[in-house]
Structure formats: structure tokens, C-alpha cells
Amino acid sequence: MAAAAAAAAGSGTPREEEASGGEAAAPQAQAPTSAPGARLSRLPLARVKALVKADPDVTLAGQEAIFILARAAELFVETIAKDAYCCAQQGKRKTLQRRDLDNAIEAVDEFAFLEGTLD
């Protein structure tokens, strides 16, 4: 019965179905080691953690926080790369150039904080 409820609520993976105590397992992102072939983060979490620890204001950083920061960085890079690629296509090119990033930063309001960083 619990397995059917877990399968209806989530993806039905064994990890969700084996929740102890009859509690419904909340769907949470697991570390990339949970499935050998599938990585949830494309950035190396150890490298992200090292960058976070390099900040003197950060004393502790949990694994979930590191994962969220890595995922946010991936989404940011993906978004700016897509916008820069659109600028390259307008110039009838397929290869991204620095000026495409500059144009994307100028064109998209969300990237206003990056203005002048590539100078």
C-alpha cells in the first residue's frame, strides 16, 4: 500500500518506496553518486565547495547548499550562453565570440550586473 502511494506521489524509485516508518519520502535531489550513469550536477561539487570555502565570510556550507549553488551556476551559464548564441546567430555565425557575450549582457536586463566585467 505504501509502495503504491509512493509510486503515485513520485517517480516510484526504490529509494522513495523504502521510506522507513510509513513516512512519505519527500522528493529531494540526491548527490550525483546515487545513480552511476546519471549526474544531477554537471559541475564538480568538490570544486564548487572549494570556491564557497574560499569566501572568508562562509564558515559552514552544507552539501545541499553546495548542490543548489552548483545547479544555479549551471542554469546561469546555460542562460547567458543561449542568449549569446542568439547574438552570434544574428551575426550569421555559429561560434560564440566575446562580443556576443557583451551584446547579450547589454540586451538582457537580468545581466545588467555584469556590465563592464569583461573589460
SVG drawing of the C-alpha trace seen along z (x, -y; Angstrom):
<svg xmlns="http://www.w3.org/2000/svg" viewBox="-2 -49 42 51">
<polyline fill="none" stroke="black" stroke-width="0.4" points="0.0,0.0 2.8,-2.4 4.6,-1.5 1.6,-2.3 1.2,-5.7 4.9,-6.4 4.7,-5.4 1.7,-7.7 3.4,-10.6 6.8,-10.3 8.7,-8.5 8.4,-5.2 12.1,-4.7 13.2,-2.2 14.7,-4.9 11.2,-6.5 9.4,-3.2 11.7,-2.2 11.0,-5.2 11.0,-3.9 8.3,-4.5 5.5,-4.8 6.5,-8.4 6.2,-9.7 9.6,-10.4 9.9,-14.0 11.3,-14.1 14.8,-15.6 17.7,-15.8 20.4,-13.3 24.1,-13.6 25.4,-12.6 26.6,-9.3 23.0,-8.0 22.9,-6.7 26.1,-5.8 25.1,-6.9 23.0,-9.9 24.6,-13.1 22.3,-15.7 25.0,-18.4 27.4,-18.9 29.8,-21.0 32.1,-19.1 30.7,-19.6 34.1,-19.4 35.2,-22.4 32.1,-24.4 32.6,-23.6 36.2,-24.8 35.0,-28.1 32.5,-28.6 35.0,-27.9 37.4,-30.4 35.0,-33.1 36.1,-34.2 32.5,-35.1 31.4,-31.5 32.0,-29.3 29.8,-26.2 28.3,-25.1 26.0,-22.0 26.0,-19.6 22.5,-20.6 23.6,-24.3 26.6,-23.3 24.4,-21.4 22.0,-24.3 24.8,-26.7 26.2,-24.3 22.8,-23.9 22.2,-27.7 25.6,-28.3 24.8,-25.7 21.4,-27.4 23.1,-30.8 25.8,-29.7 23.2,-27.9 21.0,-31.1 23.8,-33.5 25.2,-31.1 21.9,-30.7 21.4,-34.5 25.0,-35.0 24.4,-32.3 21.3,-34.2 23.6,-37.2 26.0,-35.1 23.2,-33.9 22.1,-37.4 25.7,-37.9 25.3,-34.8 27.8,-32.9 27.7,-29.6 30.8,-30.3 30.4,-32.4 32.8,-35.3 33.4,-37.7 31.4,-40.4 28.4,-38.0 28.6,-37.9 28.9,-41.6 25.9,-42.0 23.9,-39.5 24.8,-41.4 23.7,-44.7 20.5,-43.3 19.1,-41.4 18.2,-43.3 18.9,-40.4 22.6,-40.6 22.9,-44.3 25.1,-43.4 27.7,-42.0 28.1,-45.2 31.8,-46.2 33.1,-42.9 34.5,-41.7 36.6,-44.9"/>
</svg>
